[in-house]
Amino acid sequence: MAVGIFDSGLGGLTVLDAVSRRLPDVPLVYFGDNAHAPYGVRDADDIYDLTTKAVTRMWEEGVDLVIIACNTASAAALRRMQESFLPTDKRCLGVFVPLIEALTERQWGDNSPPRQVKVQHVALFATPATVSSRAFQRELAFRAIGVDVEAQACGGVVDAIEEGDMILAEALVRSHVDALKRKMPKPEAAILGCTHYPLMETTFQDALGADVEVYSQANLVAESLADYLERRPEMLGKGTESMFLTSGDPAKVSARATQFLRREIKFRAA
């Protein structure tokens, strides 16, 4: 009854941690494509090819449902995968929709026309590829009108986090927030549009100010997954073992993951 969680690197561990707390009895197969991280500077075709290869590998471990925890892959590859790659008995779900549902206070399955919502000025912090895809704005437009989204491409942040250089990551976050606020001085809400960014949530909040509501994805995705599986229990795969797979160096990735989650994590070569 396993579920897969895919990310370009270590950021998806924030989602895995939240899902494991929400669904403690569900085995989770995690795939980090650390050898090719970060995805945020790659083109759409490259991201699609890497993502489909990783998902195919996860199917071998008894997974039928994969959460594409990587925002860049969700933005650049997910729709194409759903249209032309996935067989009828497999599913891939992204991370944008649960966040947008929370932002717009709309429930899953609410297919009513877009409408005015409480929040009108939103800051989006994401990778360059996610920003250029405009996938967040496209999904938001299905649910809300009159929302001004100002996007900031946060170059370098993922690289710094992956290397464990949190001092550099903090400096970059503050620089990107300053750049965003020059374009949108008073955002009402901020979207952390990369699964690495929750590791820097305190810094984002401090730089933005206490009056800005910061939306982080991990808990929202976990709750959305629990709801999905309640409605579609047949999508629980036949796998019975939790595992961590990486395309990178298992020892190095394990050490970084253990540091991030503050518990021992052992990756093995994919």
N, C-alpha and C positions, 0 to 999 in steps of 0.2 A: 504493500500500500504506500509506496514511496512517491514523493514529489521532488522535482528537480528545481534547483535555483542556479541560474547562470549569471556570471558577471565577467567583465573583461579583466578583473583583477580581484582585489580584496574588498572593494566597497560593498559588494553584495552580502558580505558577512553581517552587515548591519540588518539586512532583511532576514537572513537566516536566523540571527539571534532572536529577532522579534517573532518570527514564525515558530521557532522551537518553543518559545514560551507560550504562544497562543495554542499551538497544536503539539503538545509534548509527546503524543503517542504516534506521530507520523514520522517515519524515517525520511530523512532529507539527503538528497544527493546534490552536493555542491560542485560546480565546475568553475574554476577561475582560469581564464585564459591569460595568465600572467606573462607568458612568453611574448604576447603581442600587445600588451597594455602599454600606453593608454589607447583606447579606441577613439577618443575625442578629436584626434588630429588625422584620422583615416577617412578615406572617401567611402561613399555608401556601398559600392559594390564590394569593397574589401571587408567592410563590417558585416555585410550579408554573408559572404563566404565563410568568414571566421565563426559567425554565430551559428550557421546551419551545421557546420562541422562539429561544433561543441554539443549542440542539441542532439545530433545523431549519436554521438558518443554516449550521452546520458541515457538515451533509449536502451542502450545495451545493458544498463544496470536496472532495468525494470521500471522505468519512469514513463508515464504517459502524459503527464502535465508538467510543463516547465514554466517557472516564473522568470521572465527576462528582466532580471533585477538591474541590469545595465541600462541607464537612461539613453545612452547613445545608441545602443542596439535597438531599444524600443522605438526610438525616433527614426532610425535609418533603415531598419531591417524587418521589424515585426509585421507591418502591414503586408509587405511583399511575401513574407513567410506564410502568413495566414491565407493569402490568395493563391499561392502557387507551389508551396513546399510541403505543407503539413498533410499527412494522410488523415483520413476521416476519424481514426481512433486516437489521434494525438491532438494536444492543445498547447499553445503557448500564450501566456498572458503577460501584458506589460505592466509598467508601474505608474504611468501617467494618469490613467482613468481614476483609480482610487483617490489620488491626490486632488484631482479636479472635482470629483464628487464631494470631497470634504470642503474644498474652497467655495464651491457654489451651493453647498448644503442641499444637494440632490441625491436621492437614493439610487442604488443600482437598479437598472431596468426602467428608470424614469425616462421615457422617450418623448416627453412633451416638448413643444417648441422651445428654443432658447428664450431666456427671459432676463430681466434685470436682476442683479444679485447685490448683496450688501457691499461687497468689496469692489472698488472701481479702479484702484491703482495698485498693480501687482509687479513686484520685482522678481525676475527669474534669473537664478544663478545656475549655469550649466556649462557643459563642455562646448568647445567651438562647433563640433559636429551637431550636437543637439540644438544649439542656437540657430545654426544655418538651416536646419531641417524645418524649423517652424512647426514641428509636430505638436508641441504643447499648445500653441495658439490655435492650431487646427482643431484639436480635441476640445479645447475650451469653447470654441465658437459653436460647437454642437449643443452646448448647454447654457451658455450665457451670452448676453449682449451688453455693450457699453463698458467692457472691461479693458482698461489700458494696460498692456503688458510691456514692460521695458526689460529686455534681456541683456545679460552681461556674460560674455564668454570668459570663463575663469581659467585661462591658460596657466599651466604649471602646477595647479593645486593637486591634481590627481598624481602627477609624477612625484611631488614632494611627499605625499601621504604614502605612496607605494614604497618609497625609499626610507620611510620612517623619520623624515626630517620635519617634525611638527613645528619647529620654530620658523622654518621657511614657509610652511603651509599657512601658518597664522599670519605672517607678514603679507603673503599673497592675497589671502582672504580680505584683509583690511584694505589693501590696495584696490581690489576689485569692487568692494562695497563703496569705497570713495568714488570710483569711476561711475558706478551705477547711480549714486546720489547726485552726481553732477548732471545726469540726464533726467532723473526723477527724484527731486529733493525730498519728497514726503510720501514714500510708498506706504500703503496700509498693510500689505502682506508681502511676504517673501517666500518664494519657492526654492527649496534646495533640490535642484533638478539633477542630482547625481548621487548615487548611493554611497560614494565616498564622503560626501559633505556632512552627513550627520556626525562624523567624527570631529568636525569643526563647528558644530552647531552653536556652542557657547560663544565662540569668536564671532560668528555671523550675528548672533543676537546682540552682543555687546557693541559691535560696530554699527549695526542698524539702529539700535536704541530700543528701549523697553516697550515703546508704543507700537512697534511693528510686530505683527504676529508671524512667526516663522513656522512654515509647514515642512516637516520632514517626513520622508516616505515610509520608513520601516514599519511602524505600528499600523499605519493605514493599509499598507499592502497585506500585512498579516491578517488583519480583520477582514479585508475583502476576500482573501483566499479561504478563510474559514467559512465565510458565507457562501462562496462558490462551491466548495466541497459539500456543504450541506445540501445544496440544490443538485449537485452533480457528483454523487459519491462514486459513480462508476469510473471517474477520471483518476481515482487513486490507482497507481500502477501496482504491478505485482512484486516490485522490489521490497525486500525486508530489512536491508542493511543501510544505515546511515554511513556516508563516506564523503571525503573531500578529495577532489581530483584537480590537478593543475597541469597545464602545458609547460609550466616553468620548472625551476629547480625545487623539488619538494621540500628539501631541508630549509632553504632560504624562505620559501613561502610559508612553511609551517611556523618558523620563528616569528615572522611578521604577524601572522594570524593570531598566534598565541599572545603577542603583545597587544593587538587590537582588542581581542575579546577577553583578555585576562583569564583565560583558561587554556589548557593544553589542546592544541589542534594539530592533527597529523595529516598532512596531505600526502597523496601518492601520485606517481606519474600517470597521466591520462593515457 
